[in-house]
Amino acid sequence: MSESTRQLLATFPKAPKRKREIIPVLGKCEHEAFTEYLKTASLSARDRAICWLAFETGMRSVDIYNLKITDIDWANDRIHVTQQKTSKPLELPLRATYGNAIADYLLHERPSSNSTQLFLSTQAPFRPLSSHTGYRAILSNAFRNAGILKQGRICGTRFTRHNAASHMLKSGVPLYDISTALGHCNPNSVDVYLATDEHMMAQCCLPVPFVEGGVSNE
């Protein structure tokens, strides 16, 4: 390198940036199909409530597991949880979808138990449903029965968390509000979901410059 070009080295990063793959989420038709499935399918009240919670709130499986009956504020339509990952409190609105499903589970299906945790196993002894595998199986079965399970696609609460964030973004929810709803410590953590909004990303594309003498400008 000559002295005249040596200064250009400063513009190059010392290490290449880590490549970020576009996070897989449900397409519009898939999202609608899964919503319809949860509304009409013959599911147990417990599994329906878990699916609605994961699908609409983006809660982590560990936080769904730690959810207690007393965390649900029926009078004010709120859910209060302390996140396992961050130890920070999180307040969520109690929507009609998972609110009604939880109520149905408590009133008609939940086994009699001294446990304060909301979701229990279906077979005696009735212990809290604590296994990550258990929640993944419930969601995977729901996706499969809804006809939207794709080979190689993860179908646990990690996927529904990504999908919930992407759906809020496409619905016009500000990034800060999405970060708050997901309980992120760093508001910038939601930036990774920007690439999932194909419509907005397309608007960021620069036009192809016209080339004189070209056959076509497309």
Phi, psi and omega in degrees: 000138176273168180298328182289335181255349183298327181294340179290340181299332183294339182277348181268134178293150180290331178223139180295147178291146179292133180290135179249119176283151175288125184293129178289132177222172179287141171286172183301313180294323179293319179299316179293322180295320181289322177299315180294323179298315181294333180282324192243343187288157178276088181244156171292153181299324179296310182294324179295317180296317179297316180296316179298316180299309181295319185290319186263333182258335184075021180295146174288154181298324181294327179283328174292320178298318183281355182296125180253158180301323182286349178284348183264116180264091184293328183293325183249009179053055180221153171241129180245123178225156170251118186292134181293321186288320186250348184063017180259146178288149179223130178246127181238147175289144178269093182283161183297325184299295182280338175296313178294323179294320178294317179298319179297320179295315182293322186279328191237347189229329186297129179295154176292125185203152175277352180293139178271350180286144191292306188263127181242163175293160183270351181239145179292145358286138188280095180256161176302138178285099191249346186282132174300324179298323180297316179292322179296320180295319179299315181290319180299317178297321180294316178296320180295314182290336177279352178079023183235014178281124180250147180296132179086353180272130175290146185227025177267196181291339175295319179292315181293331176294313177298318183293321179297318179295316180296320180294320177296320179298314180293337179274001177092011179287130179301150183301321181297320180292325177295316179300319179294317181296326180273351178076031179287143173284322181253115181302334181287353181296337182278353181301332182296339182276352182300323183290348180279347179268090185297324182296313180290324179295323179296329180288344180274350182290140177274145178292149177286126183294147179288135180250120179298132179083001179285155179288321183211152179259013180275000000 
